[in-house]
Amino acid sequence: MSGQAGKINPKLKLALEFGPVLLFFVGFKFFKDKTYHIGNTDYSGFVAMTAIFVVLIAASTALLWKLTGKLSKMQLMTLILVVVMGGATVWFNDPHFIKMKPTLLYLFFAGILGFGLLRGKSYLALVMEDAIPMQHEGWMILTRRLALFFVALAVANEAIWRTMTDSAWVNFKTFGLPLAMFAFFMMQARVLEQHGNDDKTS
């Protein structure tokens, strides 16, 4: 049975979407140097927090779905990758899997957007056109830029987790990626201005 569709308080929605990430960040800072012996295996604080993170993401996504009656494709894909890659991290006791999750997520969306571009369509417009009225040409420009940006984020994630410390990667994942996304969309103001649907002739 699906949840009852509706709108929720924006602050609650923000807390449900980003709360698990912030809790993972705080928990990692506290438990990163600890080791937990379960059964016959030692688990690092990183792996232990990843297990908790999977539960938090699943719970917050389920609550978000119950309150709104729907989930975006990004929310659903994020949940799937967190469960799969986070589960693999715990199962194999190897944090490399969860570190690769952002790479796979961004490459997936870059691929989806790129496929649409090859067909002459902007799949970005399908999910955002109600919030941002814009002409087709503008959507194509924004979609091309976002696809390339997703690839750049995937490359950056790979470079950071492979060459830097766990703490550096967690900081990048918690703050760097969201800030980069925010900065990207702020820099697209000119595209929105030039190609917005405002009944004006250019």
N, C-alpha and C positions, 0 to 999 in steps of 0.2 A: 504494500500500500504506500503510495507516495504521500509526502508531507503536504500540509495545507499551504498553498501558494500565498504569498503576501510579501510585504516589505517589512524590513526590520530596521531598528535604529542603526544608523551608519557607524556609530562607535562600537556597537556590539558586533557588527559585521567585520569591522577592522580587527577587533580583538580575536574573533574566531579565525580569521585568515592569517594573521601574523603572530598571534599569541603563542602557538606551538614553536615557532622559530625562535622567538625571544626567550621562551622557557628553555629551549635546547641550549641557547647561548649562555644563559645564566647557569644552568646545570653543568655545562661543560667547564665553565670557569671554576666551579666548586669541586668537581669530581675528576678532572682531567688527569691528575697525578695519582689517583687511587686505582687499586686493582681488586676485582671481586672474584672470589673462588666459588664457582658453582659447579657441582658435580665433580668432575675431574679436570675442569678447564678453568683457566684464569682469563677473565675478561677485563679489558681496560675500561677506564671511565668513559672514554669516547664511545666504545661499543655499547656500554650499559646505557648511556644517554640516548644512543640511537634507538635502542629498543623502546625506551620511554617515548621518544619522539614519534615513532610509528604509531603507538597507541594514542598519543595526543592528536596527531593529524587525523587519524581515523575517527576519533570522537568529535573533534571540532567540525570536520566535514559532514558527519552524520547529523550533527545538531544544526548546521547551516542548511542542510537539505530539508530537515524537518521544519525549520522556521520559514524558509522561503519557497519550498516546494520544487526547487530546481538547483542544478549545479552547472557552472560554466564548463566548457571543454577543458580549459586550463586547470580548473580545480579538480576535475575528474582525472585528468592525466597526471597531475601532481600527486594525487592520492595513490594511483596505481604504481607510479615509479617509487614513491616513498615506501610503500608496502613491499614491493619486489626487491628494490635495492637495499632498503633498510633490513628487510628479512634476511637477505643474503649476507649482509654485514654481520648480523648476529649469528646466523647459521654457520658461516665459515670463519667467524671471529676475525674478520678482516675489514677495517674501515674504508678500504679503497672503494668498495661498492657504493656506499652512501655518498662518497666524494664525487663519484662519477654521475650521480643522479642529475645535477644541474646541466651537465654536458649533454646527456641524453634528452632531457626535457627541451633545451633550447634548440638542439639539432632537429628534434621532432617538429617543433613549430616552424623552424626555418624551412624544413622540407615541405610541410603543408602549405605554407605561404608561397614557396617557390613553385610548387605544383600548380597552384591557382594562377600564378603569374604566367606560366607556360600556356595556360588555357585562356589567357586574356582576362582573368577575373581576379578580384581582390577578395579573398576570404576574410580579410580583416574587416572589410566593410560589412560583411554579413553579421558580424557580432558587435560592431561599434557604430553603425550608421545611424541608429536611433539616438545615440548620445552625441554624435558629431556629424551633423549634416554637411556633406561635402560632395563635390562633383567626382565622376568616375576617374578622371585624370589625376586628381588629387589623391584619391585612394590608391591608385596604382603606384604613384610616387612614394607614398607613405609605406605601402606594403613592401616595395623593393628595399627601402631603407631599413625597415624593421627586420626583414629576413636576413639582411647582411649583418645587422646589429646582433641578432640572435647567434649567428655564426661566430661573431667576434666575442660574445659572452662565453660561448662554449669553449673557444680557444683559450680565453683568459682563465676560465675555471680549470682547464686541464693544466695550464702552465703553473698556476698557483698551487694546486694540491700536489703536483708532482715535484715541485722544486722548493716549497716552503713548509713551514711547520704546521701542525694541526691547528694551533691557535690562529695563525695567519689565515688559514682557509676558513675557519669558523667565522672570523671577523669579516672576511670577504663575503661569505655566504649570507651572513646576517645583515650586514650594512652596505657592503659594496655593491652587490647586485641590485637591491631595491633602489639605491641612490642612482645607479647607472641608468636604470629604467626611467626613473623620474626625470633625470637630466635629458635623456633622449627625447622624451615627449615634449619637454619644455623647449627643446631646440627645433621642434617642428612647427612652431607658431607661424612661421612665414608660409608654409605650405597650407595650413588651415586658413590663413588670411587670403591667400591668392585663389584658393579653389573652394572656398566655402559657399554653400548655397544661401545667398542673401538677397537674391532678386536684383543684384547690381550688375551692370555690364562692366567687363574688365577693359 
